[in-house]
Structures are given as C-alpha cells and as structure tokens.
C-alpha cells in the first residue's frame, strides 16, 4: 500500500509522462513522416512514454505497485 503523498506523486508523474507522449506525437510524428525520416524512432518514444505514464497513473490511483 502506498501512502497518500506517494500516490499523488505517482499520479503527477504519470500525467507528466502522458503529456510528454502527446507532445511527442504532435511534434515528432508528422515531422518525421513528412521528412521521410525515422518514423519508427518517434513511434517507439511515444509508446514507451505512454506506457510509463499509464503505469504510474494506474499505480497511483490503485495505491499499489505490482
């Protein structure tokens, strides 16, 4: 069981990771696709950031880290 302040911190960290993934999707996705550059690298960064965000967000809401 996580304490209240740790849960709040986890939710904040999760929200930050999700915000970064949205930023990456908006900024890097179309730019990489238009330039013919490495779209895969941008996609991997977006998915990893969103995954960490969801992990921290759900862990903070549930109050457990599994």
PyMOL Python script that loads the backbone (N, CA, C, O; Angstrom):
from pymol import cmd

cmd.read_pdbstr("""\
ATOM      1  N   UNK A   1       0.842  -1.177   0.000  1.00  0.00           N
ATOM      2  CA  UNK A   1       0.000   0.000   0.000  1.00  0.00           C
ATOM      3  C   UNK A   1       0.890   1.245   0.000  1.00  0.00           C
ATOM      4  O   UNK A   1       1.828   1.357   0.789  1.00  0.00           O
ATOM      5  N   UNK A   2       0.581   2.148  -0.877  1.00  0.00           N
ATOM      6  CA  UNK A   2       1.338   3.394  -0.961  1.00  0.00           C
ATOM      7  C   UNK A   2       0.678   4.460  -0.100  1.00  0.00           C
ATOM      8  O   UNK A   2      -0.543   4.486   0.053  1.00  0.00           O
ATOM      9  N   UNK A   3       1.502   5.338   0.458  1.00  0.00           N
ATOM     10  CA  UNK A   3       0.974   6.450   1.230  1.00  0.00           C
ATOM     11  C   UNK A   3       0.312   7.480   0.318  1.00  0.00           C
ATOM     12  O   UNK A   3       0.476   7.446  -0.902  1.00  0.00           O
ATOM     13  N   UNK A   4      -0.433   8.389   0.925  1.00  0.00           N
ATOM     14  CA  UNK A   4      -1.177   9.381   0.154  1.00  0.00           C
ATOM     15  C   UNK A   4      -0.252  10.268  -0.684  1.00  0.00           C
ATOM     16  O   UNK A   4      -0.542  10.532  -1.851  1.00  0.00           O
ATOM     17  N   UNK A   5       0.846  10.724  -0.105  1.00  0.00           N
ATOM     18  CA  UNK A   5       1.734  11.618  -0.849  1.00  0.00           C
ATOM     19  C   UNK A   5       2.431  10.880  -1.992  1.00  0.00           C
ATOM     20  O   UNK A   5       2.675  11.461  -3.049  1.00  0.00           O
ATOM     21  N   UNK A   6       2.750   9.607  -1.784  1.00  0.00           N
ATOM     22  CA  UNK A   6       3.364   8.827  -2.855  1.00  0.00           C
ATOM     23  C   UNK A   6       2.365   8.599  -3.977  1.00  0.00           C
ATOM     24  O   UNK A   6       2.731   8.647  -5.151  1.00  0.00           O
ATOM     25  N   UNK A   7       1.109   8.351  -3.630  1.00  0.00           N
ATOM     26  CA  UNK A   7       0.076   8.168  -4.649  1.00  0.00           C
ATOM     27  C   UNK A   7      -0.103   9.434  -5.474  1.00  0.00           C
ATOM     28  O   UNK A   7      -0.231   9.374  -6.697  1.00  0.00           O
ATOM     29  N   UNK A   8      -0.112  10.579  -4.802  1.00  0.00           N
ATOM     30  CA  UNK A   8      -0.247  11.855  -5.518  1.00  0.00           C
ATOM     31  C   UNK A   8       0.949  12.069  -6.440  1.00  0.00           C
ATOM     32  O   UNK A   8       0.796  12.526  -7.573  1.00  0.00           O
ATOM     33  N   UNK A   9       2.142  11.736  -5.946  1.00  0.00           N
ATOM     34  CA  UNK A   9       3.344  11.877  -6.772  1.00  0.00           C
ATOM     35  C   UNK A   9       3.284  10.949  -7.984  1.00  0.00           C
ATOM     36  O   UNK A   9       3.649  11.356  -9.087  1.00  0.00           O
ATOM     37  N   UNK A  10       2.830   9.706  -7.795  1.00  0.00           N
ATOM     38  CA  UNK A  10       2.720   8.771  -8.903  1.00  0.00           C
ATOM     39  C   UNK A  10       1.727   9.268  -9.945  1.00  0.00           C
ATOM     40  O   UNK A  10       1.987   9.160 -11.144  1.00  0.00           O
ATOM     41  N   UNK A  11       0.605   9.807  -9.511  1.00  0.00           N
ATOM     42  CA  UNK A  11      -0.376  10.335 -10.465  1.00  0.00           C
ATOM     43  C   UNK A  11       0.214  11.515 -11.230  1.00  0.00           C
ATOM     44  O   UNK A  11       0.004  11.645 -12.436  1.00  0.00           O
ATOM     45  N   UNK A  12       0.952  12.372 -10.529  1.00  0.00           N
ATOM     46  CA  UNK A  12       1.579  13.524 -11.194  1.00  0.00           C
ATOM     47  C   UNK A  12       2.641  13.075 -12.191  1.00  0.00           C
ATOM     48  O   UNK A  12       2.731  13.620 -13.291  1.00  0.00           O
ATOM     49  N   UNK A  13       3.441  12.088 -11.813  1.00  0.00           N
ATOM     50  CA  UNK A  13       4.463  11.567 -12.728  1.00  0.00           C
ATOM     51  C   UNK A  13       3.799  10.940 -13.945  1.00  0.00           C
ATOM     52  O   UNK A  13       4.238  11.158 -15.075  1.00  0.00           O
ATOM     53  N   UNK A  14       2.744  10.162 -13.720  1.00  0.00           N
ATOM     54  CA  UNK A  14       2.024   9.537 -14.829  1.00  0.00           C
ATOM     55  C   UNK A  14       1.433  10.556 -15.774  1.00  0.00           C
ATOM     56  O   UNK A  14       1.507  10.399 -16.992  1.00  0.00           O
ATOM     57  N   UNK A  15       0.845  11.604 -15.213  1.00  0.00           N
ATOM     58  CA  UNK A  15       0.281  12.661 -16.058  1.00  0.00           C
ATOM     59  C   UNK A  15       1.382  13.359 -16.853  1.00  0.00           C
ATOM     60  O   UNK A  15       1.173  13.738 -18.005  1.00  0.00           O
ATOM     61  N   UNK A  16       2.545  13.528 -16.242  1.00  0.00           N
ATOM     62  CA  UNK A  16       3.663  14.150 -16.952  1.00  0.00           C
ATOM     63  C   UNK A  16       4.143  13.299 -18.113  1.00  0.00           C
ATOM     64  O   UNK A  16       4.401  13.814 -19.200  1.00  0.00           O
ATOM     65  N   UNK A  17       4.263  11.987 -17.884  1.00  0.00           N
ATOM     66  CA  UNK A  17       4.666  11.091 -18.971  1.00  0.00           C
ATOM     67  C   UNK A  17       3.637  11.099 -20.104  1.00  0.00           C
ATOM     68  O   UNK A  17       4.004  11.086 -21.278  1.00  0.00           O
ATOM     69  N   UNK A  18       2.354  11.121 -19.751  1.00  0.00           N
ATOM     70  CA  UNK A  18       1.324  11.157 -20.789  1.00  0.00           C
ATOM     71  C   UNK A  18       1.380  12.471 -21.563  1.00  0.00           C
ATOM     72  O   UNK A  18       1.175  12.490 -22.777  1.00  0.00           O
ATOM     73  N   UNK A  19       1.657  13.570 -20.858  1.00  0.00           N
ATOM     74  CA  UNK A  19       1.796  14.855 -21.542  1.00  0.00           C
ATOM     75  C   UNK A  19       2.984  14.837 -22.499  1.00  0.00           C
ATOM     76  O   UNK A  19       2.900  15.384 -23.599  1.00  0.00           O
ATOM     77  N   UNK A  20       4.082  14.218 -22.093  1.00  0.00           N
ATOM     78  CA  UNK A  20       5.251  14.106 -22.968  1.00  0.00           C
ATOM     79  C   UNK A  20       4.918  13.267 -24.191  1.00  0.00           C
ATOM     80  O   UNK A  20       5.332  13.599 -25.301  1.00  0.00           O
ATOM     81  N   UNK A  21       4.169  12.177 -24.000  1.00  0.00           N
ATOM     82  CA  UNK A  21       3.827  11.334 -25.145  1.00  0.00           C
ATOM     83  C   UNK A  21       2.921  12.076 -26.124  1.00  0.00           C
ATOM     84  O   UNK A  21       3.057  11.906 -27.336  1.00  0.00           O
ATOM     85  N   UNK A  22       2.003  12.894 -25.619  1.00  0.00           N
ATOM     86  CA  UNK A  22       1.155  13.698 -26.510  1.00  0.00           C
ATOM     87  C   UNK A  22       2.011  14.728 -27.244  1.00  0.00           C
ATOM     88  O   UNK A  22       1.834  14.943 -28.443  1.00  0.00           O
ATOM     89  N   UNK A  23       2.937  15.366 -26.528  1.00  0.00           N
ATOM     90  CA  UNK A  23       3.833  16.331 -27.163  1.00  0.00           C
ATOM     91  C   UNK A  23       4.654  15.665 -28.270  1.00  0.00           C
ATOM     92  O   UNK A  23       4.787  16.206 -29.367  1.00  0.00           O
ATOM     93  N   UNK A  24       5.200  14.489 -27.970  1.00  0.00           N
ATOM     94  CA  UNK A  24       5.981  13.781 -28.978  1.00  0.00           C
ATOM     95  C   UNK A  24       5.130  13.395 -30.181  1.00  0.00           C
ATOM     96  O   UNK A  24       5.584  13.482 -31.322  1.00  0.00           O
ATOM     97  N   UNK A  25       3.910  12.973 -29.928  1.00  0.00           N
ATOM     98  CA  UNK A  25       3.030  12.583 -31.025  1.00  0.00           C
ATOM     99  C   UNK A  25       2.698  13.776 -31.916  1.00  0.00           C
ATOM    100  O   UNK A  25       2.637  13.652 -33.139  1.00  0.00           O
ATOM    101  N   UNK A  26       2.487  14.928 -31.293  1.00  0.00           N
ATOM    102  CA  UNK A  26       2.111  16.114 -32.066  1.00  0.00           C
ATOM    103  C   UNK A  26       3.314  16.694 -32.810  1.00  0.00           C
ATOM    104  O   UNK A  26       3.192  17.097 -33.967  1.00  0.00           O
ATOM    105  N   UNK A  27       4.474  16.737 -32.152  1.00  0.00           N
ATOM    106  CA  UNK A  27       5.647  17.378 -32.745  1.00  0.00           C
ATOM    107  C   UNK A  27       6.474  16.453 -33.634  1.00  0.00           C
ATOM    108  O   UNK A  27       6.843  16.825 -34.748  1.00  0.00           O
ATOM    109  N   UNK A  28       6.766  15.247 -33.142  1.00  0.00           N
ATOM    110  CA  UNK A  28       7.697  14.383 -33.866  1.00  0.00           C
ATOM    111  C   UNK A  28       7.023  13.521 -34.921  1.00  0.00           C
ATOM    112  O   UNK A  28       7.616  13.238 -35.962  1.00  0.00           O
ATOM    113  N   UNK A  29       5.804  13.104 -34.665  1.00  0.00           N
ATOM    114  CA  UNK A  29       5.136  12.200 -35.594  1.00  0.00           C
ATOM    115  C   UNK A  29       5.006  12.760 -36.999  1.00  0.00           C
ATOM    116  O   UNK A  29       5.547  12.171 -37.935  1.00  0.00           O
ATOM    117  N   UNK A  30       4.307  13.876 -37.185  1.00  0.00           N
ATOM    118  CA  UNK A  30       4.155  14.431 -38.532  1.00  0.00           C
ATOM    119  C   UNK A  30       5.474  14.914 -39.143  1.00  0.00           C
ATOM    120  O   UNK A  30       5.667  14.813 -40.355  1.00  0.00           O
ATOM    121  N   UNK A  31       6.371  15.433 -38.320  1.00  0.00           N
ATOM    122  CA  UNK A  31       7.647  15.928 -38.842  1.00  0.00           C
ATOM    123  C   UNK A  31       8.492  14.775 -39.381  1.00  0.00           C
ATOM    124  O   UNK A  31       9.115  14.891 -40.436  1.00  0.00           O
ATOM    125  N   UNK A  32       8.505  13.675 -38.654  1.00  0.00           N
ATOM    126  CA  UNK A  32       9.285  12.523 -39.123  1.00  0.00           C
ATOM    127  C   UNK A  32       8.656  11.913 -40.365  1.00  0.00           C
ATOM    128  O   UNK A  32       9.366  11.475 -41.271  1.00  0.00           O
ATOM    129  N   UNK A  33       7.337  11.882 -40.413  1.00  0.00           N
ATOM    130  CA  UNK A  33       6.662  11.311 -41.573  1.00  0.00           C
ATOM    131  C   UNK A  33       6.862  12.187 -42.803  1.00  0.00           C
ATOM    132  O   UNK A  33       7.056  11.665 -43.901  1.00  0.00           O
ATOM    133  N   UNK A  34       6.818  13.508 -42.642  1.00  0.00           N
ATOM    134  CA  UNK A  34       6.961  14.420 -43.771  1.00  0.00           C
ATOM    135  C   UNK A  34       8.388  14.426 -44.323  1.00  0.00           C
ATOM    136  O   UNK A  34       8.600  14.571 -45.527  1.00  0.00           O
ATOM    137  N   UNK A  35       9.353  14.267 -43.428  1.00  0.00           N
ATOM    138  CA  UNK A  35      10.746  14.325 -43.888  1.00  0.00           C
ATOM    139  C   UNK A  35      11.250  12.979 -44.397  1.00  0.00           C
ATOM    140  O   UNK A  35      12.352  12.886 -44.938  1.00  0.00           O
ATOM    141  N   UNK A  36      10.452  11.956 -44.224  1.00  0.00           N
ATOM    142  CA  UNK A  36      10.897  10.626 -44.629  1.00  0.00           C
ATOM    143  C   UNK A  36      11.925  10.054 -43.680  1.00  0.00           C
ATOM    144  O   UNK A  36      12.633   9.103 -44.013  1.00  0.00           O
ATOM    145  N   UNK A  37      12.003  10.638 -42.494  1.00  0.00           N
ATOM    146  CA  UNK A  37      12.981  10.195 -41.501  1.00  0.00           C
ATOM    147  C   UNK A  37      12.510   8.964 -40.743  1.00  0.00           C
ATOM    148  O   UNK A  37      11.598   8.259 -41.174  1.00  0.00           O
ATOM    149  N   UNK A  38      13.142   8.724 -39.617  1.00  0.00           N
ATOM    150  CA  UNK A  38      12.837   7.514 -38.845  1.00  0.00           C
ATOM    151  C   UNK A  38      11.528   7.628 -38.075  1.00  0.00           C
ATOM    152  O   UNK A  38      11.509   8.046 -36.917  1.00  0.00           O
ATOM    153  N   UNK A  39      10.448   7.256 -38.727  1.00  0.00           N
ATOM    154  CA  UNK A  39       9.145   7.296 -38.069  1.00  0.00           C
ATOM    155  C   UNK A  39       9.106   6.293 -36.929  1.00  0.00           C
ATOM    156  O   UNK A  39       8.454   6.535 -35.914  1.00  0.00           O
ATOM    157  N   UNK A  40       9.797   5.169 -37.083  1.00  0.00           N
ATOM    158  CA  UNK A  40       9.814   4.148 -36.054  1.00  0.00           C
ATOM    159  C   UNK A  40      10.378   4.643 -34.737  1.00  0.00           C
ATOM    160  O   UNK A  40       9.874   4.281 -33.673  1.00  0.00           O
ATOM    161  N   UNK A  41      11.419   5.469 -34.791  1.00  0.00           N
ATOM    162  CA  UNK A  41      12.011   6.005 -33.569  1.00  0.00           C
ATOM    163  C   UNK A  41      11.036   6.884 -32.808  1.00  0.00           C
ATOM    164  O   UNK A  41      10.949   6.804 -31.583  1.00  0.00           O
ATOM    165  N   UNK A  42      10.302   7.720 -33.527  1.00  0.00           N
ATOM    166  CA  UNK A  42       9.303   8.572 -32.882  1.00  0.00           C
ATOM    167  C   UNK A  42       8.182   7.725 -32.297  1.00  0.00           C
ATOM    168  O   UNK A  42       7.701   8.000 -31.198  1.00  0.00           O
ATOM    169  N   UNK A  43       7.768   6.701 -33.025  1.00  0.00           N
ATOM    170  CA  UNK A  43       6.684   5.849 -32.539  1.00  0.00           C
ATOM    171  C   UNK A  43       7.101   5.095 -31.285  1.00  0.00           C
ATOM    172  O   UNK A  43       6.310   4.955 -30.352  1.00  0.00           O
ATOM    173  N   UNK A  44       8.331   4.613 -31.258  1.00  0.00           N
ATOM    174  CA  UNK A  44       8.814   3.907 -30.072  1.00  0.00           C
ATOM    175  C   UNK A  44       8.863   4.843 -28.869  1.00  0.00           C
ATOM    176  O   UNK A  44       8.469   4.455 -27.769  1.00  0.00           O
ATOM    177  N   UNK A  45       9.338   6.061 -29.065  1.00  0.00           N
ATOM    178  CA  UNK A  45       9.398   7.024 -27.965  1.00  0.00           C
ATOM    179  C   UNK A  45       8.004   7.354 -27.440  1.00  0.00           C
ATOM    180  O   UNK A  45       7.815   7.493 -26.232  1.00  0.00           O
ATOM    181  N   UNK A  46       7.035   7.480 -28.329  1.00  0.00           N
ATOM    182  CA  UNK A  46       5.664   7.784 -27.921  1.00  0.00           C
ATOM    183  C   UNK A  46       5.079   6.625 -27.128  1.00  0.00           C
ATOM    184  O   UNK A  46       4.468   6.839 -26.080  1.00  0.00           O
ATOM    185  N   UNK A  47       5.258   5.410 -27.611  1.00  0.00           N
ATOM    186  CA  UNK A  47       4.683   4.242 -26.934  1.00  0.00           C
ATOM    187  C   UNK A  47       5.340   4.015 -25.576  1.00  0.00           C
ATOM    188  O   UNK A  47       4.651   3.708 -24.603  1.00  0.00           O
ATOM    189  N   UNK A  48       6.657   4.159 -25.495  1.00  0.00           N
ATOM    190  CA  UNK A  48       7.345   3.965 -24.217  1.00  0.00           C
ATOM    191  C   UNK A  48       6.910   5.024 -23.212  1.00  0.00           C
ATOM    192  O   UNK A  48       6.653   4.702 -22.052  1.00  0.00           O
ATOM    193  N   UNK A  49       6.824   6.271 -23.634  1.00  0.00           N
ATOM    194  CA  UNK A  49       6.402   7.341 -22.740  1.00  0.00           C
ATOM    195  C   UNK A  49       4.966   7.133 -22.272  1.00  0.00           C
ATOM    196  O   UNK A  49       4.661   7.325 -21.095  1.00  0.00           O
ATOM    197  N   UNK A  50       4.091   6.744 -23.180  1.00  0.00           N
ATOM    198  CA  UNK A  50       2.703   6.488 -22.795  1.00  0.00           C
ATOM    199  C   UNK A  50       2.610   5.285 -21.858  1.00  0.00           C
ATOM    200  O   UNK A  50       1.798   5.283 -20.933  1.00  0.00           O
ATOM    201  N   UNK A  51       3.431   4.268 -22.091  1.00  0.00           N
ATOM    202  CA  UNK A  51       3.428   3.099 -21.211  1.00  0.00           C
ATOM    203  C   UNK A  51       3.844   3.439 -19.799  1.00  0.00           C
ATOM    204  O   UNK A  51       3.201   3.019 -18.837  1.00  0.00           O
ATOM    205  N   UNK A  52       4.924   4.204 -19.669  1.00  0.00           N
ATOM    206  CA  UNK A  52       5.340   4.637 -18.337  1.00  0.00           C
ATOM    207  C   UNK A  52       4.260   5.505 -17.694  1.00  0.00           C
ATOM    208  O   UNK A  52       3.983   5.376 -16.501  1.00  0.00           O
ATOM    209  N   UNK A  53       3.654   6.387 -18.482  1.00  0.00           N
ATOM    210  CA  UNK A  53       2.605   7.248 -17.947  1.00  0.00           C
ATOM    211  C   UNK A  53       1.431   6.463 -17.416  1.00  0.00           C
ATOM    212  O   UNK A  53       0.932   6.745 -16.327  1.00  0.00           O
ATOM    213  N   UNK A  54       0.983   5.471 -18.180  1.00  0.00           N
ATOM    214  CA  UNK A  54      -0.139   4.654 -17.724  1.00  0.00           C
ATOM    215  C   UNK A  54       0.230   3.834 -16.495  1.00  0.00           C
ATOM    216  O   UNK A  54      -0.587   3.681 -15.587  1.00  0.00           O
ATOM    217  N   UNK A  55       1.457   3.305 -16.456  1.00  0.00           N
ATOM    218  CA  UNK A  55       1.884   2.537 -15.285  1.00  0.00           C
ATOM    219  C   UNK A  55       1.830   3.395 -14.022  1.00  0.00           C
ATOM    220  O   UNK A  55       1.241   2.992 -13.019  1.00  0.00           O
ATOM    221  N   UNK A  56       2.445   4.579 -14.072  1.00  0.00           N
ATOM    222  CA  UNK A  56       2.470   5.437 -12.886  1.00  0.00           C
ATOM    223  C   UNK A  56       1.075   5.932 -12.531  1.00  0.00           C
ATOM    224  O   UNK A  56       0.725   6.009 -11.354  1.00  0.00           O
ATOM    225  N   UNK A  57       0.276   6.268 -13.540  1.00  0.00           N
ATOM    226  CA  UNK A  57      -1.074   6.764 -13.276  1.00  0.00           C
ATOM    227  C   UNK A  57      -1.932   5.697 -12.614  1.00  0.00           C
ATOM    228  O   UNK A  57      -2.592   5.969 -11.611  1.00  0.00           O
ATOM    229  N   UNK A  58      -1.932   4.495 -13.159  1.00  0.00           N
ATOM    230  CA  UNK A  58      -2.743   3.413 -12.587  1.00  0.00           C
ATOM    231  C   UNK A  58      -2.218   3.008 -11.210  1.00  0.00           C
ATOM    232  O   UNK A  58      -3.005   2.750 -10.299  1.00  0.00           O
ATOM    233  N   UNK A  59      -0.901   2.950 -11.053  1.00  0.00           N
ATOM    234  CA  UNK A  59      -0.335   2.607  -9.747  1.00  0.00           C
ATOM    235  C   UNK A  59      -0.706   3.646  -8.692  1.00  0.00           C
ATOM    236  O   UNK A  59      -1.005   3.300  -7.549  1.00  0.00           O
ATOM    237  N   UNK A  60      -0.685   4.902  -9.078  1.00  0.00           N
ATOM    238  CA  UNK A  60      -1.059   5.948  -8.137  1.00  0.00           C
ATOM    239  C   UNK A  60      -2.524   5.909  -7.775  1.00  0.00           C
ATOM    240  O   UNK A  60      -2.885   6.161  -6.626  1.00  0.00           O
ATOM    241  N   UNK A  61      -3.376   5.598  -8.736  1.00  0.00           N
ATOM    242  CA  UNK A  61      -4.811   5.548  -8.461  1.00  0.00           C
ATOM    243  C   UNK A  61      -5.154   4.318  -7.612  1.00  0.00           C
ATOM    244  O   UNK A  61      -5.932   4.412  -6.663  1.00  0.00           O
ATOM    245  N   UNK A  62      -4.564   3.159  -7.961  1.00  0.00           N
ATOM    246  CA  UNK A  62      -4.837   1.934  -7.207  1.00  0.00           C
ATOM    247  C   UNK A  62      -4.176   1.949  -5.836  1.00  0.00           C
ATOM    248  O   UNK A  62      -4.704   1.371  -4.886  1.00  0.00           O
ATOM    249  N   UNK A  63      -3.044   2.596  -5.729  1.00  0.00           N
ATOM    250  CA  UNK A  63      -2.335   2.642  -4.459  1.00  0.00           C
ATOM    251  C   UNK A  63      -1.381   1.489  -4.261  1.00  0.00           C
ATOM    252  O   UNK A  63      -0.851   1.311  -3.164  1.00  0.00           O
ATOM    253  N   UNK A  64      -1.148   0.699  -5.297  1.00  0.00           N
ATOM    254  CA  UNK A  64      -0.211  -0.414  -5.199  1.00  0.00           C
ATOM    255  C   UNK A  64       0.695  -0.411  -6.418  1.00  0.00           C
ATOM    256  O   UNK A  64       0.330   0.107  -7.474  1.00  0.00           O
ATOM    257  N   UNK A  65       1.861  -0.985  -6.267  1.00  0.00           N
ATOM    258  CA  UNK A  65       2.775  -1.163  -7.389  1.00  0.00           C
ATOM    259  C   UNK A  65       2.933  -2.662  -7.582  1.00  0.00           C
ATOM    260  O   UNK A  65       3.488  -3.349  -6.724  1.00  0.00           O
ATOM    261  N   UNK A  66       2.454  -3.159  -8.686  1.00  0.00           N
ATOM    262  CA  UNK A  66       2.501  -4.615  -8.941  1.00  0.00           C
ATOM    263  C   UNK A  66       3.324  -4.898 -10.168  1.00  0.00           C
ATOM    264  O   UNK A  66       3.485  -6.057 -10.550  1.00  0.00           O
TER     265      UNK A  66
END
""", "prot")
cmd.dss("prot")
cmd.show_as("cartoon", "prot")
cmd.util.cbc("prot")
cmd.orient("prot")
